[in-house]
């Protein structure tokens, strides 16, 4: 339906809605419907003070972006503060570490690894001395189909 087919009051109301974007937000959020706003507009007119809250939404967009910027700044400050607290706790933990104990544990771990390597080397030597008889060309362990 084209704008030229609309009643003049509806055209005026459409222009009014363009000047009061809060109405659109109100209807889309489900708080009210167009019919209610239209009837209120017809009864009260455009100059009623009740429309001011819908008109200020367009200017509050910049205010909201400023509020969002402030929230982001606060969040960044909080994040930095949290990181600083974590780092200070980590530094306290590092200060409490006894390096002599760490060195002792490292030596024990190194000895355990050396023992495991020695054990593996011994198993490999035994395997070389006694190769498996089930390899290709060797005699099978059971005499099957022999009379």
Chimera marker file (.cmm) of the C-alpha trace (Angstrom):
<marker_set name="trace">
<marker id="1" x="0.000" y="0.000" z="0.000" r="1" g="1" b="0" radius="0.5"/>
<marker id="2" x="1.577" y="3.285" z="-1.065" r="1" g="1" b="0" radius="0.5"/>
<marker id="3" x="1.821" y="6.375" z="1.151" r="1" g="1" b="0" radius="0.5"/>
<marker id="4" x="-0.502" y="8.344" z="-1.133" r="1" g="1" b="0" radius="0.5"/>
<marker id="5" x="-3.347" y="5.928" z="-0.279" r="1" g="1" b="0" radius="0.5"/>
<marker id="6" x="-2.990" y="6.489" z="3.487" r="1" g="1" b="0" radius="0.5"/>
<marker id="7" x="-5.195" y="8.786" z="5.497" r="1" g="1" b="0" radius="0.5"/>
<marker id="8" x="-3.466" y="12.102" z="6.314" r="1" g="1" b="0" radius="0.5"/>
<marker id="9" x="-3.542" y="11.416" z="10.061" r="1" g="1" b="0" radius="0.5"/>
<marker id="10" x="-1.728" y="8.135" z="9.531" r="1" g="1" b="0" radius="0.5"/>
<marker id="11" x="0.922" y="9.925" z="7.470" r="1" g="1" b="0" radius="0.5"/>
<marker id="12" x="1.286" y="12.438" z="10.280" r="1" g="1" b="0" radius="0.5"/>
<marker id="13" x="1.528" y="9.634" z="12.844" r="1" g="1" b="0" radius="0.5"/>
<marker id="14" x="4.259" y="7.936" z="10.766" r="1" g="1" b="0" radius="0.5"/>
<marker id="15" x="6.238" y="11.172" z="10.765" r="1" g="1" b="0" radius="0.5"/>
<marker id="16" x="5.653" y="11.474" z="14.514" r="1" g="1" b="0" radius="0.5"/>
<marker id="17" x="7.003" y="7.936" z="15.014" r="1" g="1" b="0" radius="0.5"/>
<marker id="18" x="10.122" y="8.824" z="12.996" r="1" g="1" b="0" radius="0.5"/>
<marker id="19" x="10.711" y="11.718" z="15.384" r="1" g="1" b="0" radius="0.5"/>
<marker id="20" x="10.105" y="9.472" z="18.418" r="1" g="1" b="0" radius="0.5"/>
<marker id="21" x="12.129" y="6.270" z="17.837" r="1" g="1" b="0" radius="0.5"/>
<marker id="22" x="11.416" y="5.113" z="21.374" r="1" g="1" b="0" radius="0.5"/>
<marker id="23" x="7.930" y="4.172" z="20.196" r="1" g="1" b="0" radius="0.5"/>
<marker id="24" x="9.414" y="1.662" z="17.759" r="1" g="1" b="0" radius="0.5"/>
<marker id="25" x="11.536" y="0.149" z="20.497" r="1" g="1" b="0" radius="0.5"/>
<marker id="26" x="8.540" y="-0.007" z="22.834" r="1" g="1" b="0" radius="0.5"/>
<marker id="27" x="6.372" y="-1.827" z="20.284" r="1" g="1" b="0" radius="0.5"/>
<marker id="28" x="9.151" y="-4.232" z="19.223" r="1" g="1" b="0" radius="0.5"/>
<marker id="29" x="9.852" y="-5.158" z="22.821" r="1" g="1" b="0" radius="0.5"/>
<marker id="30" x="6.178" y="-6.107" z="23.210" r="1" g="1" b="0" radius="0.5"/>
<marker id="31" x="5.345" y="-3.531" z="25.873" r="1" g="1" b="0" radius="0.5"/>
<marker id="32" x="2.573" y="-1.995" z="23.772" r="1" g="1" b="0" radius="0.5"/>
<marker id="33" x="1.124" y="-1.975" z="20.267" r="1" g="1" b="0" radius="0.5"/>
<marker id="34" x="0.757" y="0.584" z="17.469" r="1" g="1" b="0" radius="0.5"/>
<marker id="35" x="-2.980" y="0.946" z="17.925" r="1" g="1" b="0" radius="0.5"/>
<marker id="36" x="-2.563" y="2.053" z="21.537" r="1" g="1" b="0" radius="0.5"/>
<marker id="37" x="0.062" y="4.634" z="20.619" r="1" g="1" b="0" radius="0.5"/>
<marker id="38" x="-1.994" y="5.889" z="17.682" r="1" g="1" b="0" radius="0.5"/>
<marker id="39" x="-5.083" y="6.365" z="19.823" r="1" g="1" b="0" radius="0.5"/>
<marker id="40" x="-3.051" y="8.112" z="22.497" r="1" g="1" b="0" radius="0.5"/>
<marker id="41" x="-1.518" y="10.358" z="19.840" r="1" g="1" b="0" radius="0.5"/>
<marker id="42" x="-4.962" y="11.256" z="18.499" r="1" g="1" b="0" radius="0.5"/>
<marker id="43" x="-6.305" y="12.046" z="21.991" r="1" g="1" b="0" radius="0.5"/>
<marker id="44" x="-3.299" y="13.836" z="23.502" r="1" g="1" b="0" radius="0.5"/>
<marker id="45" x="-1.643" y="15.305" z="20.445" r="1" g="1" b="0" radius="0.5"/>
<marker id="46" x="2.015" y="15.603" z="19.575" r="1" g="1" b="0" radius="0.5"/>
<marker id="47" x="2.876" y="18.202" z="22.205" r="1" g="1" b="0" radius="0.5"/>
<marker id="48" x="1.952" y="16.126" z="25.248" r="1" g="1" b="0" radius="0.5"/>
<marker id="49" x="4.743" y="15.631" z="27.796" r="1" g="1" b="0" radius="0.5"/>
<marker id="50" x="4.216" y="11.847" z="27.824" r="1" g="1" b="0" radius="0.5"/>
<marker id="51" x="5.971" y="11.592" z="24.445" r="1" g="1" b="0" radius="0.5"/>
<marker id="52" x="9.245" y="13.025" z="25.749" r="1" g="1" b="0" radius="0.5"/>
<marker id="53" x="10.477" y="9.663" z="27.014" r="1" g="1" b="0" radius="0.5"/>
<marker id="54" x="10.141" y="8.236" z="23.497" r="1" g="1" b="0" radius="0.5"/>
<marker id="55" x="11.852" y="11.185" z="21.847" r="1" g="1" b="0" radius="0.5"/>
<marker id="56" x="14.930" y="11.033" z="24.064" r="1" g="1" b="0" radius="0.5"/>
<marker id="57" x="15.821" y="7.531" z="22.867" r="1" g="1" b="0" radius="0.5"/>
<marker id="58" x="17.531" y="8.922" z="19.776" r="1" g="1" b="0" radius="0.5"/>
<marker id="59" x="19.775" y="11.121" z="21.900" r="1" g="1" b="0" radius="0.5"/>
<marker id="60" x="20.257" y="8.378" z="24.464" r="1" g="1" b="0" radius="0.5"/>
<marker id="61" x="21.940" y="6.198" z="21.838" r="1" g="1" b="0" radius="0.5"/>
<marker id="62" x="25.046" y="8.331" z="22.155" r="1" g="1" b="0" radius="0.5"/>
<marker id="63" x="24.637" y="8.275" z="25.932" r="1" g="1" b="0" radius="0.5"/>
<marker id="64" x="24.380" y="4.497" z="25.823" r="1" g="1" b="0" radius="0.5"/>
<marker id="65" x="27.551" y="4.260" z="23.777" r="1" g="1" b="0" radius="0.5"/>
<marker id="66" x="29.276" y="6.465" z="26.353" r="1" g="1" b="0" radius="0.5"/>
<marker id="67" x="27.936" y="4.234" z="29.131" r="1" g="1" b="0" radius="0.5"/>
<marker id="68" x="29.184" y="1.177" z="27.252" r="1" g="1" b="0" radius="0.5"/>
<marker id="69" x="32.596" y="2.807" z="26.886" r="1" g="1" b="0" radius="0.5"/>
<marker id="70" x="32.644" y="3.515" z="30.624" r="1" g="1" b="0" radius="0.5"/>
<marker id="71" x="31.645" y="-0.090" z="31.364" r="1" g="1" b="0" radius="0.5"/>
<marker id="72" x="34.397" y="-1.359" z="29.075" r="1" g="1" b="0" radius="0.5"/>
<marker id="73" x="36.931" y="0.890" z="30.801" r="1" g="1" b="0" radius="0.5"/>
<marker id="74" x="35.814" y="-0.378" z="34.206" r="1" g="1" b="0" radius="0.5"/>
<marker id="75" x="35.990" y="-3.964" z="32.965" r="1" g="1" b="0" radius="0.5"/>
<marker id="76" x="39.472" y="-3.413" z="31.541" r="1" g="1" b="0" radius="0.5"/>
<marker id="77" x="40.610" y="-1.859" z="34.825" r="1" g="1" b="0" radius="0.5"/>
<marker id="78" x="39.135" y="-4.782" z="36.739" r="1" g="1" b="0" radius="0.5"/>
<marker id="79" x="40.799" y="-7.256" z="34.388" r="1" g="1" b="0" radius="0.5"/>
<marker id="80" x="44.147" y="-5.502" z="34.809" r="1" g="1" b="0" radius="0.5"/>
<marker id="81" x="43.681" y="-5.503" z="38.575" r="1" g="1" b="0" radius="0.5"/>
<marker id="82" x="42.838" y="-9.227" z="38.533" r="1" g="1" b="0" radius="0.5"/>
<marker id="83" x="45.938" y="-9.937" z="36.445" r="1" g="1" b="0" radius="0.5"/>
<marker id="84" x="48.091" y="-7.951" z="38.843" r="1" g="1" b="0" radius="0.5"/>
<marker id="85" x="46.663" y="-9.884" z="41.804" r="1" g="1" b="0" radius="0.5"/>
<marker id="86" x="47.340" y="-13.200" z="40.085" r="1" g="1" b="0" radius="0.5"/>
<marker id="87" x="50.894" y="-12.153" z="39.277" r="1" g="1" b="0" radius="0.5"/>
<marker id="88" x="51.521" y="-11.061" z="42.867" r="1" g="1" b="0" radius="0.5"/>
<marker id="89" x="50.173" y="-14.394" z="44.155" r="1" g="1" b="0" radius="0.5"/>
<marker id="90" x="52.371" y="-16.246" z="41.680" r="1" g="1" b="0" radius="0.5"/>
<marker id="91" x="55.421" y="-14.279" z="42.771" r="1" g="1" b="0" radius="0.5"/>
<marker id="92" x="54.669" y="-15.092" z="46.421" r="1" g="1" b="0" radius="0.5"/>
<marker id="93" x="54.457" y="-18.781" z="45.524" r="1" g="1" b="0" radius="0.5"/>
<marker id="94" x="57.771" y="-18.640" z="43.654" r="1" g="1" b="0" radius="0.5"/>
<marker id="95" x="59.404" y="-16.919" z="46.637" r="1" g="1" b="0" radius="0.5"/>
<marker id="96" x="58.230" y="-19.733" z="48.920" r="1" g="1" b="0" radius="0.5"/>
<marker id="97" x="59.739" y="-22.466" z="46.743" r="1" g="1" b="0" radius="0.5"/>
<marker id="98" x="62.772" y="-24.171" z="48.271" r="1" g="1" b="0" radius="0.5"/>
<marker id="99" x="65.228" y="-24.554" z="45.408" r="1" g="1" b="0" radius="0.5"/>
<marker id="100" x="67.209" y="-27.218" z="47.281" r="1" g="1" b="0" radius="0.5"/>
<marker id="101" x="64.111" y="-29.432" z="47.441" r="1" g="1" b="0" radius="0.5"/>
<marker id="102" x="63.390" y="-28.843" z="43.740" r="1" g="1" b="0" radius="0.5"/>
<marker id="103" x="66.986" y="-29.807" z="42.922" r="1" g="1" b="0" radius="0.5"/>
<marker id="104" x="66.669" y="-32.978" z="45.021" r="1" g="1" b="0" radius="0.5"/>
<marker id="105" x="63.444" y="-33.971" z="43.257" r="1" g="1" b="0" radius="0.5"/>
<marker id="106" x="65.035" y="-33.343" z="39.858" r="1" g="1" b="0" radius="0.5"/>
<marker id="107" x="67.962" y="-35.598" z="40.771" r="1" g="1" b="0" radius="0.5"/>
<marker id="108" x="65.564" y="-38.349" z="41.878" r="1" g="1" b="0" radius="0.5"/>
<marker id="109" x="63.618" y="-38.036" z="38.655" r="1" g="1" b="0" radius="0.5"/>
<marker id="110" x="66.824" y="-38.129" z="36.621" r="1" g="1" b="0" radius="0.5"/>
<marker id="111" x="67.903" y="-41.312" z="38.463" r="1" g="1" b="0" radius="0.5"/>
<marker id="112" x="64.532" y="-42.967" z="37.804" r="1" g="1" b="0" radius="0.5"/>
<marker id="113" x="64.779" y="-42.164" z="34.087" r="1" g="1" b="0" radius="0.5"/>
<marker id="114" x="68.325" y="-43.544" z="33.965" r="1" g="1" b="0" radius="0.5"/>
<marker id="115" x="67.166" y="-46.803" z="35.621" r="1" g="1" b="0" radius="0.5"/>
<marker id="116" x="64.312" y="-47.167" z="33.115" r="1" g="1" b="0" radius="0.5"/>
<marker id="117" x="66.705" y="-46.612" z="30.187" r="1" g="1" b="0" radius="0.5"/>
<marker id="118" x="69.077" y="-49.249" z="31.589" r="1" g="1" b="0" radius="0.5"/>
<marker id="119" x="66.228" y="-51.733" z="32.016" r="1" g="1" b="0" radius="0.5"/>
<marker id="120" x="65.045" y="-51.199" z="28.421" r="1" g="1" b="0" radius="0.5"/>
<marker id="121" x="68.610" y="-51.648" z="27.155" r="1" g="1" b="0" radius="0.5"/>
<marker id="122" x="68.890" y="-54.978" z="29.024" r="1" g="1" b="0" radius="0.5"/>
<marker id="123" x="65.639" y="-56.260" z="27.507" r="1" g="1" b="0" radius="0.5"/>
<marker id="124" x="66.871" y="-55.320" z="24.038" r="1" g="1" b="0" radius="0.5"/>
<marker id="125" x="70.141" y="-57.224" z="24.613" r="1" g="1" b="0" radius="0.5"/>
<marker id="126" x="68.238" y="-60.334" z="25.756" r="1" g="1" b="0" radius="0.5"/>
<marker id="127" x="66.000" y="-60.121" z="22.714" r="1" g="1" b="0" radius="0.5"/>
<marker id="128" x="69.045" y="-59.994" z="20.396" r="1" g="1" b="0" radius="0.5"/>
<marker id="129" x="70.597" y="-63.049" z="22.070" r="1" g="1" b="0" radius="0.5"/>
<marker id="130" x="67.477" y="-65.179" z="21.847" r="1" g="1" b="0" radius="0.5"/>
<marker id="131" x="65.600" y="-64.334" z="18.669" r="1" g="1" b="0" radius="0.5"/>
<marker id="132" x="62.072" y="-65.618" z="18.365" r="1" g="1" b="0" radius="0.5"/>
<marker id="133" x="61.630" y="-68.940" z="16.542" r="1" g="1" b="0" radius="0.5"/>
<marker id="134" x="58.299" y="-67.896" z="15.069" r="1" g="1" b="0" radius="0.5"/>
<marker id="135" x="59.875" y="-65.549" z="12.541" r="1" g="1" b="0" radius="0.5"/>
<marker id="136" x="59.875" y="-66.377" z="8.853" r="1" g="1" b="0" radius="0.5"/>
<marker id="137" x="61.957" y="-69.418" z="8.064" r="1" g="1" b="0" radius="0.5"/>
<marker id="138" x="61.930" y="-70.704" z="11.634" r="1" g="1" b="0" radius="0.5"/>
<marker id="139" x="60.298" y="-73.908" z="12.822" r="1" g="1" b="0" radius="0.5"/>
<marker id="140" x="56.718" y="-73.532" z="13.997" r="1" g="1" b="0" radius="0.5"/>
<marker id="141" x="56.199" y="-74.302" z="17.698" r="1" g="1" b="0" radius="0.5"/>
<marker id="142" x="53.718" y="-77.104" z="16.963" r="1" g="1" b="0" radius="0.5"/>
<marker id="143" x="53.986" y="-79.989" z="14.538" r="1" g="1" b="0" radius="0.5"/>
<marker id="144" x="50.710" y="-79.881" z="12.711" r="1" g="1" b="0" radius="0.5"/>
<marker id="145" x="49.798" y="-82.292" z="9.873" r="1" g="1" b="0" radius="0.5"/>
<marker id="146" x="52.791" y="-84.556" z="10.421" r="1" g="1" b="0" radius="0.5"/>
<marker id="147" x="52.419" y="-88.288" z="10.734" r="1" g="1" b="0" radius="0.5"/>
<link id1="1" id2="2" r="1" g="1" b="0" radius="0.2"/>
<link id1="2" id2="3" r="1" g="1" b="0" radius="0.2"/>
<link id1="3" id2="4" r="1" g="1" b="0" radius="0.2"/>
<link id1="4" id2="5" r="1" g="1" b="0" radius="0.2"/>
<link id1="5" id2="6" r="1" g="1" b="0" radius="0.2"/>
<link id1="6" id2="7" r="1" g="1" b="0" radius="0.2"/>
<link id1="7" id2="8" r="1" g="1" b="0" radius="0.2"/>
<link id1="8" id2="9" r="1" g="1" b="0" radius="0.2"/>
<link id1="9" id2="10" r="1" g="1" b="0" radius="0.2"/>
<link id1="10" id2="11" r="1" g="1" b="0" radius="0.2"/>
<link id1="11" id2="12" r="1" g="1" b="0" radius="0.2"/>
<link id1="12" id2="13" r="1" g="1" b="0" radius="0.2"/>
<link id1="13" id2="14" r="1" g="1" b="0" radius="0.2"/>
<link id1="14" id2="15" r="1" g="1" b="0" radius="0.2"/>
<link id1="15" id2="16" r="1" g="1" b="0" radius="0.2"/>
<link id1="16" id2="17" r="1" g="1" b="0" radius="0.2"/>
<link id1="17" id2="18" r="1" g="1" b="0" radius="0.2"/>
<link id1="18" id2="19" r="1" g="1" b="0" radius="0.2"/>
<link id1="19" id2="20" r="1" g="1" b="0" radius="0.2"/>
<link id1="20" id2="21" r="1" g="1" b="0" radius="0.2"/>
<link id1="21" id2="22" r="1" g="1" b="0" radius="0.2"/>
<link id1="22" id2="23" r="1" g="1" b="0" radius="0.2"/>
<link id1="23" id2="24" r="1" g="1" b="0" radius="0.2"/>
<link id1="24" id2="25" r="1" g="1" b="0" radius="0.2"/>
<link id1="25" id2="26" r="1" g="1" b="0" radius="0.2"/>
<link id1="26" id2="27" r="1" g="1" b="0" radius="0.2"/>
<link id1="27" id2="28" r="1" g="1" b="0" radius="0.2"/>
<link id1="28" id2="29" r="1" g="1" b="0" radius="0.2"/>
<link id1="29" id2="30" r="1" g="1" b="0" radius="0.2"/>
<link id1="30" id2="31" r="1" g="1" b="0" radius="0.2"/>
<link id1="31" id2="32" r="1" g="1" b="0" radius="0.2"/>
<link id1="32" id2="33" r="1" g="1" b="0" radius="0.2"/>
<link id1="33" id2="34" r="1" g="1" b="0" radius="0.2"/>
<link id1="34" id2="35" r="1" g="1" b="0" radius="0.2"/>
<link id1="35" id2="36" r="1" g="1" b="0" radius="0.2"/>
<link id1="36" id2="37" r="1" g="1" b="0" radius="0.2"/>
<link id1="37" id2="38" r="1" g="1" b="0" radius="0.2"/>
<link id1="38" id2="39" r="1" g="1" b="0" radius="0.2"/>
<link id1="39" id2="40" r="1" g="1" b="0" radius="0.2"/>
<link id1="40" id2="41" r="1" g="1" b="0" radius="0.2"/>
<link id1="41" id2="42" r="1" g="1" b="0" radius="0.2"/>
<link id1="42" id2="43" r="1" g="1" b="0" radius="0.2"/>
<link id1="43" id2="44" r="1" g="1" b="0" radius="0.2"/>
<link id1="44" id2="45" r="1" g="1" b="0" radius="0.2"/>
<link id1="45" id2="46" r="1" g="1" b="0" radius="0.2"/>
<link id1="46" id2="47" r="1" g="1" b="0" radius="0.2"/>
<link id1="47" id2="48" r="1" g="1" b="0" radius="0.2"/>
<link id1="48" id2="49" r="1" g="1" b="0" radius="0.2"/>
<link id1="49" id2="50" r="1" g="1" b="0" radius="0.2"/>
<link id1="50" id2="51" r="1" g="1" b="0" radius="0.2"/>
<link id1="51" id2="52" r="1" g="1" b="0" radius="0.2"/>
<link id1="52" id2="53" r="1" g="1" b="0" radius="0.2"/>
<link id1="53" id2="54" r="1" g="1" b="0" radius="0.2"/>
<link id1="54" id2="55" r="1" g="1" b="0" radius="0.2"/>
<link id1="55" id2="56" r="1" g="1" b="0" radius="0.2"/>
<link id1="56" id2="57" r="1" g="1" b="0" radius="0.2"/>
<link id1="57" id2="58" r="1" g="1" b="0" radius="0.2"/>
<link id1="58" id2="59" r="1" g="1" b="0" radius="0.2"/>
<link id1="59" id2="60" r="1" g="1" b="0" radius="0.2"/>
<link id1="60" id2="61" r="1" g="1" b="0" radius="0.2"/>
<link id1="61" id2="62" r="1" g="1" b="0" radius="0.2"/>
<link id1="62" id2="63" r="1" g="1" b="0" radius="0.2"/>
<link id1="63" id2="64" r="1" g="1" b="0" radius="0.2"/>
<link id1="64" id2="65" r="1" g="1" b="0" radius="0.2"/>
<link id1="65" id2="66" r="1" g="1" b="0" radius="0.2"/>
<link id1="66" id2="67" r="1" g="1" b="0" radius="0.2"/>
<link id1="67" id2="68" r="1" g="1" b="0" radius="0.2"/>
<link id1="68" id2="69" r="1" g="1" b="0" radius="0.2"/>
<link id1="69" id2="70" r="1" g="1" b="0" radius="0.2"/>
<link id1="70" id2="71" r="1" g="1" b="0" radius="0.2"/>
<link id1="71" id2="72" r="1" g="1" b="0" radius="0.2"/>
<link id1="72" id2="73" r="1" g="1" b="0" radius="0.2"/>
<link id1="73" id2="74" r="1" g="1" b="0" radius="0.2"/>
<link id1="74" id2="75" r="1" g="1" b="0" radius="0.2"/>
<link id1="75" id2="76" r="1" g="1" b="0" radius="0.2"/>
<link id1="76" id2="77" r="1" g="1" b="0" radius="0.2"/>
<link id1="77" id2="78" r="1" g="1" b="0" radius="0.2"/>
<link id1="78" id2="79" r="1" g="1" b="0" radius="0.2"/>
<link id1="79" id2="80" r="1" g="1" b="0" radius="0.2"/>
<link id1="80" id2="81" r="1" g="1" b="0" radius="0.2"/>
<link id1="81" id2="82" r="1" g="1" b="0" radius="0.2"/>
<link id1="82" id2="83" r="1" g="1" b="0" radius="0.2"/>
<link id1="83" id2="84" r="1" g="1" b="0" radius="0.2"/>
<link id1="84" id2="85" r="1" g="1" b="0" radius="0.2"/>
<link id1="85" id2="86" r="1" g="1" b="0" radius="0.2"/>
<link id1="86" id2="87" r="1" g="1" b="0" radius="0.2"/>
<link id1="87" id2="88" r="1" g="1" b="0" radius="0.2"/>
<link id1="88" id2="89" r="1" g="1" b="0" radius="0.2"/>
<link id1="89" id2="90" r="1" g="1" b="0" radius="0.2"/>
<link id1="90" id2="91" r="1" g="1" b="0" radius="0.2"/>
<link id1="91" id2="92" r="1" g="1" b="0" radius="0.2"/>
<link id1="92" id2="93" r="1" g="1" b="0" radius="0.2"/>
<link id1="93" id2="94" r="1" g="1" b="0" radius="0.2"/>
<link id1="94" id2="95" r="1" g="1" b="0" radius="0.2"/>
<link id1="95" id2="96" r="1" g="1" b="0" radius="0.2"/>
<link id1="96" id2="97" r="1" g="1" b="0" radius="0.2"/>
<link id1="97" id2="98" r="1" g="1" b="0" radius="0.2"/>
<link id1="98" id2="99" r="1" g="1" b="0" radius="0.2"/>
<link id1="99" id2="100" r="1" g="1" b="0" radius="0.2"/>
<link id1="100" id2="101" r="1" g="1" b="0" radius="0.2"/>
<link id1="101" id2="102" r="1" g="1" b="0" radius="0.2"/>
<link id1="102" id2="103" r="1" g="1" b="0" radius="0.2"/>
<link id1="103" id2="104" r="1" g="1" b="0" radius="0.2"/>
<link id1="104" id2="105" r="1" g="1" b="0" radius="0.2"/>
<link id1="105" id2="106" r="1" g="1" b="0" radius="0.2"/>
<link id1="106" id2="107" r="1" g="1" b="0" radius="0.2"/>
<link id1="107" id2="108" r="1" g="1" b="0" radius="0.2"/>
<link id1="108" id2="109" r="1" g="1" b="0" radius="0.2"/>
<link id1="109" id2="110" r="1" g="1" b="0" radius="0.2"/>
<link id1="110" id2="111" r="1" g="1" b="0" radius="0.2"/>
<link id1="111" id2="112" r="1" g="1" b="0" radius="0.2"/>
<link id1="112" id2="113" r="1" g="1" b="0" radius="0.2"/>
<link id1="113" id2="114" r="1" g="1" b="0" radius="0.2"/>
<link id1="114" id2="115" r="1" g="1" b="0" radius="0.2"/>
<link id1="115" id2="116" r="1" g="1" b="0" radius="0.2"/>
<link id1="116" id2="117" r="1" g="1" b="0" radius="0.2"/>
<link id1="117" id2="118" r="1" g="1" b="0" radius="0.2"/>
<link id1="118" id2="119" r="1" g="1" b="0" radius="0.2"/>
<link id1="119" id2="120" r="1" g="1" b="0" radius="0.2"/>
<link id1="120" id2="121" r="1" g="1" b="0" radius="0.2"/>
<link id1="121" id2="122" r="1" g="1" b="0" radius="0.2"/>
<link id1="122" id2="123" r="1" g="1" b="0" radius="0.2"/>
<link id1="123" id2="124" r="1" g="1" b="0" radius="0.2"/>
<link id1="124" id2="125" r="1" g="1" b="0" radius="0.2"/>
<link id1="125" id2="126" r="1" g="1" b="0" radius="0.2"/>
<link id1="126" id2="127" r="1" g="1" b="0" radius="0.2"/>
<link id1="127" id2="128" r="1" g="1" b="0" radius="0.2"/>
<link id1="128" id2="129" r="1" g="1" b="0" radius="0.2"/>
<link id1="129" id2="130" r="1" g="1" b="0" radius="0.2"/>
<link id1="130" id2="131" r="1" g="1" b="0" radius="0.2"/>
<link id1="131" id2="132" r="1" g="1" b="0" radius="0.2"/>
<link id1="132" id2="133" r="1" g="1" b="0" radius="0.2"/>
<link id1="133" id2="134" r="1" g="1" b="0" radius="0.2"/>
<link id1="134" id2="135" r="1" g="1" b="0" radius="0.2"/>
<link id1="135" id2="136" r="1" g="1" b="0" radius="0.2"/>
<link id1="136" id2="137" r="1" g="1" b="0" radius="0.2"/>
<link id1="137" id2="138" r="1" g="1" b="0" radius="0.2"/>
<link id1="138" id2="139" r="1" g="1" b="0" radius="0.2"/>
<link id1="139" id2="140" r="1" g="1" b="0" radius="0.2"/>
<link id1="140" id2="141" r="1" g="1" b="0" radius="0.2"/>
<link id1="141" id2="142" r="1" g="1" b="0" radius="0.2"/>
<link id1="142" id2="143" r="1" g="1" b="0" radius="0.2"/>
<link id1="143" id2="144" r="1" g="1" b="0" radius="0.2"/>
<link id1="144" id2="145" r="1" g="1" b="0" radius="0.2"/>
<link id1="145" id2="146" r="1" g="1" b="0" radius="0.2"/>
<link id1="146" id2="147" r="1" g="1" b="0" radius="0.2"/>
</marker_set>
